[in-house]
Amino acid sequence: MNFRSFEEFWPFYVMQHSKPSTRRWHFMGIIASIACLMCSIVISKWFVALVPLFGYGFAWYSHFFVEGNIPASFGHPVWSFLCDLKMFSLMLTGSMEREMKRLGKRPLLQLS
């Protein structure tokens, strides 16, 4: 799918994360990535290698085994990363469910 802007991509991204468990896996992945980043500063620079492992590992697990779709990062890595951060901030503020309702909850591009 071709998207011309972040604003156009965001609704697609949200629909790809229709299940609360998928969003929680993403949230945990970002928290784990932040923890590894902090450990790389405080303990050893080698912890930085774990940042993408946790970030993408948790997220991809949720897409394949919870949501049942293809991660958006495969086709749109930059916008997906920016949307991960936006979703994370919305979850921190308790606004993600409202955003889900605003955009609708029908998942797109399900695997058969």
PASEVO-613044 format. One record per atom (N, C-alpha, C): residue number from 1; residue in three letters; atom name; x, y, z. Coordinates in steps of 0.2 Angstrom, whole numbers, plus 5000, padded with zeros to 4 digits. Layout:
 num residu atome    u    v    w
 NUM    ALA    CA    X    Y    Z
...
This chain:
 num residu atome    u    v    w
   1    MET     N 5004 4994 5000
   1    MET    CA 5000 5000 5000
   1    MET     C 5004 5006 5000
   2    ASN     N 5002 5011 4996
   2    ASN    CA 5006 5017 4996
   2    ASN     C 5003 5023 5000
   3    PHE     N 5007 5026 5004
   3    PHE    CA 5004 5031 5008
   3    PHE     C 5008 5038 5007
   4    ARG     N 5005 5043 5006
   4    ARG    CA 5008 5049 5005
   4    ARG     C 5010 5054 5011
   5    SER     N 5008 5052 5017
   5    SER    CA 5009 5056 5022
   5    SER     C 5009 5052 5029
   6    PHE     N 5011 5054 5034
   6    PHE    CA 5011 5051 5041
   6    PHE     C 5003 5051 5043
   7    GLU     N 5000 5056 5041
   7    GLU    CA 4993 5057 5043
   7    GLU     C 4989 5052 5040
   8    GLU     N 4991 5050 5034
   8    GLU    CA 4987 5045 5030
   8    GLU     C 4989 5038 5032
   9    PHE     N 4995 5037 5035
   9    PHE    CA 4998 5031 5037
   9    PHE     C 4995 5029 5044
  10    TRP     N 4994 5034 5048
  10    TRP    CA 4992 5033 5055
  10    TRP     C 4986 5028 5056
  11    PRO     N 4980 5030 5052
  11    PRO    CA 4974 5025 5053
  11    PRO     C 4976 5018 5051
  12    PHE     N 4980 5017 5046
  12    PHE    CA 4982 5010 5044
  12    PHE     C 4985 5007 5050
  13    TYR     N 4990 5011 5052
  13    TYR    CA 4994 5008 5058
  13    TYR     C 4990 5006 5064
  14    VAL     N 4985 5010 5066
  14    VAL    CA 4981 5009 5071
  14    VAL     C 4977 5003 5070
  15    MET     N 4974 5002 5064
  15    MET    CA 4970 4996 5063
  15    MET     C 4974 4990 5063
  16    GLN     N 4981 4990 5061
  16    GLN    CA 4985 4984 5062
  16    GLN     C 4987 4982 5069
  17    HIS     N 4984 4987 5074
  17    HIS    CA 4985 4985 5081
  17    HIS     C 4979 4985 5084
  18    SER     N 4974 4982 5082
  18    SER    CA 4967 4982 5084
  18    SER     C 4966 4978 5091
  19    LYS     N 4970 4973 5092
  19    LYS    CA 4969 4970 5099
  19    LYS     C 4973 4973 5104
  20    PRO     N 4970 4974 5110
  20    PRO    CA 4974 4977 5116
  20    PRO     C 4980 4973 5117
  21    SER     N 4981 4967 5117
  21    SER    CA 4987 4963 5118
  21    SER     C 4992 4965 5113
  22    THR     N 4991 4966 5107
  22    THR    CA 4996 4968 5102
  22    THR     C 4999 4974 5105
  23    ARG     N 4995 4979 5107
  23    ARG    CA 4997 4986 5109
  23    ARG     C 5001 4985 5115
  24    ARG     N 4999 4980 5120
  24    ARG    CA 5003 4979 5126
  24    ARG     C 5010 4976 5124
  25    TRP     N 5010 4972 5120
  25    TRP    CA 5017 4969 5118
  25    TRP     C 5022 4974 5115
  26    HIS     N 5019 4979 5111
  26    HIS    CA 5023 4984 5108
  26    HIS     C 5025 4989 5114
  27    PHE     N 5021 4990 5119
  27    PHE    CA 5022 4994 5124
  27    PHE     C 5028 4991 5128
  28    MET     N 5028 4985 5130
  28    MET    CA 5033 4981 5133
  28    MET     C 5040 4982 5130
  29    GLY     N 5039 4981 5123
  29    GLY    CA 5045 4981 5119
  29    GLY     C 5049 4988 5119
  30    ILE     N 5045 4993 5119
  30    ILE    CA 5048 5000 5120
  30    ILE     C 5051 5001 5126
  31    ILE     N 5047 4999 5132
  31    ILE    CA 5050 4999 5138
  31    ILE     C 5056 4995 5139
  32    ALA     N 5057 4989 5136
  32    ALA    CA 5063 4985 5137
  32    ALA     C 5068 4989 5133
  33    SER     N 5067 4992 5127
  33    SER    CA 5072 4995 5123
  33    SER     C 5074 5001 5126
  34    ILE     N 5070 5005 5130
  34    ILE    CA 5072 5011 5134
  34    ILE     C 5077 5008 5139
  35    ALA     N 5075 5003 5143
  35    ALA    CA 5079 5000 5148
  35    ALA     C 5086 4998 5145
  36    CYS     N 5086 4995 5140
  36    CYS    CA 5093 4993 5137
  36    CYS     C 5097 4999 5135
  37    LEU     N 5093 5004 5132
  37    LEU    CA 5097 5010 5130
  37    LEU     C 5100 5013 5136
  38    MET     N 5096 5014 5142
  38    MET    CA 5099 5016 5148
  38    MET     C 5105 5012 5151
  39    CYS     N 5104 5006 5150
  39    CYS    CA 5110 5001 5153
  39    CYS     C 5116 5002 5148
  40    SER     N 5115 5004 5142
  40    SER    CA 5121 5005 5138
  40    SER     C 5124 5011 5140
  41    ILE     N 5121 5016 5142
  41    ILE    CA 5124 5022 5145
  41    ILE     C 5127 5021 5151
  42    VAL     N 5124 5017 5156
  42    VAL    CA 5126 5017 5163
  42    VAL     C 5131 5011 5164
  43    ILE     N 5130 5005 5161
  43    ILE    CA 5133 4999 5162
  43    ILE     C 5139 4998 5157
  44    SER     N 5136 4996 5150
  44    SER    CA 5140 4995 5145
  44    SER     C 5137 4996 5138
  45    LYS     N 5141 4999 5134
  45    LYS    CA 5139 5001 5127
  45    LYS     C 5136 4995 5123
  46    TRP     N 5137 4989 5125
  46    TRP    CA 5135 4983 5122
  46    TRP     C 5127 4982 5123
  47    PHE     N 5124 4985 5128
  47    PHE    CA 5117 4984 5129
  47    PHE     C 5113 4987 5123
  48    VAL     N 5116 4992 5119
  48    VAL    CA 5113 4995 5114
  48    VAL     C 5111 4990 5108
  49    ALA     N 5115 4984 5108
  49    ALA    CA 5113 4979 5103
  49    ALA     C 5106 4976 5105
  50    LEU     N 5104 4976 5111
  50    LEU    CA 5098 4973 5113
  50    LEU     C 5092 4978 5111
  51    VAL     N 5093 4984 5110
  51    VAL    CA 5087 4989 5109
  51    VAL     C 5083 4986 5103
  52    PRO     N 5085 4985 5097
  52    PRO    CA 5081 4983 5092
  52    PRO     C 5078 4976 5093
  53    LEU     N 5082 4972 5096
  53    LEU    CA 5080 4965 5097
  53    LEU     C 5074 4965 5101
  54    PHE     N 5074 4969 5107
  54    PHE    CA 5068 4969 5111
  54    PHE     C 5062 4973 5107
  55    GLY     N 5064 4979 5105
  55    GLY    CA 5059 4983 5101
  55    GLY     C 5055 4979 5096
  56    TYR     N 5059 4977 5091
  56    TYR    CA 5056 4973 5086
  56    TYR     C 5053 4966 5088
  57    GLY     N 5057 4963 5092
  57    GLY    CA 5055 4956 5094
  57    GLY     C 5048 4956 5097
  58    PHE     N 5047 4960 5102
  58    PHE    CA 5041 4960 5105
  58    PHE     C 5035 4962 5100
  59    ALA     N 5036 4967 5096
  59    ALA    CA 5031 4969 5091
  59    ALA     C 5030 4964 5086
  60    TRP     N 5035 4961 5083
  60    TRP    CA 5034 4956 5078
  60    TRP     C 5030 4950 5081
  61    TYR     N 5032 4948 5087
  61    TYR    CA 5029 4942 5090
  61    TYR     C 5021 4944 5090
  62    SER     N 5020 4950 5092
  62    SER    CA 5012 4951 5093
  62    SER     C 5009 4951 5086
  63    HIS     N 5012 4953 5081
  63    HIS    CA 5009 4953 5075
  63    HIS     C 5008 4946 5072
  64    PHE     N 5013 4942 5073
  64    PHE    CA 5012 4935 5070
  64    PHE     C 5008 4931 5074
  65    PHE     N 5008 4931 5081
  65    PHE    CA 5005 4926 5085
  65    PHE     C 4999 4929 5089
  66    VAL     N 4998 4936 5089
  66    VAL    CA 4992 4939 5093
  66    VAL     C 4987 4942 5088
  67    GLU     N 4990 4946 5084
  67    GLU    CA 4986 4950 5079
  67    GLU     C 4984 4946 5073
  68    GLY     N 4989 4942 5071
  68    GLY    CA 4988 4938 5064
  68    GLY     C 4989 4942 5058
  69    ASN     N 4994 4947 5058
  69    ASN    CA 4995 4951 5052
  69    ASN     C 5002 4952 5051
  70    ILE     N 5004 4955 5046
  70    ILE    CA 5011 4957 5044
  70    ILE     C 5013 4963 5047
  71    PRO     N 5019 4964 5051
  71    PRO    CA 5021 4970 5054
  71    PRO     C 5021 4976 5048
  72    ALA     N 5018 4982 5050
  72    ALA    CA 5019 4987 5045
  72    ALA     C 5026 4989 5044
  73    SER     N 5030 4988 5049
  73    SER    CA 5037 4990 5048
  73    SER     C 5041 4986 5042
  74    PHE     N 5038 4981 5040
  74    PHE    CA 5041 4978 5034
  74    PHE     C 5041 4982 5028
  75    GLY     N 5035 4986 5027
  75    GLY    CA 5035 4990 5021
  75    GLY     C 5036 4997 5022
  76    HIS     N 5035 4999 5029
  76    HIS    CA 5036 5007 5030
  76    HIS     C 5039 5007 5037
  77    PRO     N 5046 5006 5037
  77    PRO    CA 5050 5006 5043
  77    PRO     C 5050 5013 5047
  78    VAL     N 5051 5018 5043
  78    VAL    CA 5051 5025 5047
  78    VAL     C 5045 5027 5049
  79    TRP     N 5039 5027 5045
  79    TRP    CA 5033 5029 5048
  79    TRP     C 5031 5024 5053
  80    SER     N 5032 5017 5053
  80    SER    CA 5030 5013 5058
  80    SER     C 5034 5014 5065
  81    PHE     N 5040 5016 5064
  81    PHE    CA 5044 5018 5070
  81    PHE     C 5041 5024 5074
  82    LEU     N 5039 5029 5070
  82    LEU    CA 5036 5035 5072
  82    LEU     C 5029 5034 5075
  83    CYS     N 5025 5030 5072
  83    CYS    CA 5019 5028 5074
  83    CYS     C 5019 5024 5081
  84    ASP     N 5025 5019 5081
  84    ASP    CA 5026 5016 5088
  84    ASP     C 5027 5021 5093
  85    LEU     N 5031 5026 5092
  85    LEU    CA 5032 5031 5097
  85    LEU     C 5025 5035 5099
  86    LYS     N 5021 5037 5094
  86    LYS    CA 5015 5040 5095
  86    LYS     C 5010 5035 5099
  87    MET     N 5010 5029 5097
  87    MET    CA 5005 5024 5101
  87    MET     C 5008 5024 5108
  88    PHE     N 5014 5023 5109
  88    PHE    CA 5017 5023 5116
  88    PHE     C 5015 5029 5120
  89    SER     N 5016 5035 5117
  89    SER    CA 5014 5041 5121
  89    SER     C 5006 5041 5122
  90    LEU     N 5002 5039 5117
  90    LEU    CA 4995 5039 5119
  90    LEU     C 4993 5034 5124
  91    MET     N 4997 5028 5124
  91    MET    CA 4996 5023 5129
  91    MET     C 4998 5026 5136
  92    LEU     N 5003 5029 5136
  92    LEU    CA 5006 5032 5143
  92    LEU     C 5001 5037 5146
  93    THR     N 4997 5041 5141
  93    THR    CA 4992 5046 5143
  93    THR     C 4985 5043 5144
  94    GLY     N 4984 5037 5142
  94    GLY    CA 4978 5034 5143
  94    GLY     C 4973 5036 5137
  95    SER     N 4976 5038 5131
  95    SER    CA 4972 5041 5126
  95    SER     C 4971 5036 5120
  96    MET     N 4975 5030 5120
  96    MET    CA 4975 5026 5114
  96    MET     C 4968 5022 5113
  97    GLU     N 4964 5021 5118
  97    GLU    CA 4958 5018 5117
  97    GLU     C 4953 5023 5114
  98    ARG     N 4954 5029 5116
  98    ARG    CA 4950 5034 5112
  98    ARG     C 4951 5035 5105
  99    GLU     N 4958 5034 5104
  99    GLU    CA 4960 5035 5097
  99    GLU     C 4958 5029 5093
 100    MET     N 4958 5023 5096
 100    MET    CA 4955 5017 5092
 100    MET     C 4948 5018 5091
 101    LYS     N 4944 5020 5095
 101    LYS    CA 4937 5021 5094
 101    LYS     C 4936 5027 5089
 102    ARG     N 4940 5032 5089
 102    ARG    CA 4939 5037 5084
 102    ARG     C 4940 5035 5077
 103    LEU     N 4945 5030 5076
 103    LEU    CA 4947 5028 5069
 103    LEU     C 4943 5021 5067
 104    GLY     N 4940 5018 5072
 104    GLY    CA 4937 5012 5071
 104    GLY     C 4942 5006 5072
 105    LYS     N 4939 5000 5073
 105    LYS    CA 4943 4994 5075
 105    LYS     C 4944 4989 5070
 106    ARG     N 4942 4990 5064
 106    ARG    CA 4942 4984 5059
 106    ARG     C 4949 4983 5057
 107    PRO     N 4952 4977 5059
 107    PRO    CA 4959 4976 5057
 107    PRO     C 4960 4975 5049
 108    LEU     N 4965 4977 5046
 108    LEU    CA 4967 4977 5039
 108    LEU     C 4972 4971 5038
 109    LEU     N 4972 4969 5032
 109    LEU    CA 4977 4964 5029
 109    LEU     C 4979 4958 5034
 110    GLN     N 4973 4955 5036
 110    GLN    CA 4974 4949 5040
 110    GLN     C 4977 4943 5036
 111    LEU     N 4981 4939 5039
 111    LEU    CA 4984 4933 5036
 111    LEU     C 4979 4928 5036
 112    SER     N 4978 4924 5031
 112    SER    CA 4973 4918 5031
 112    SER     C 4976 4912 5035
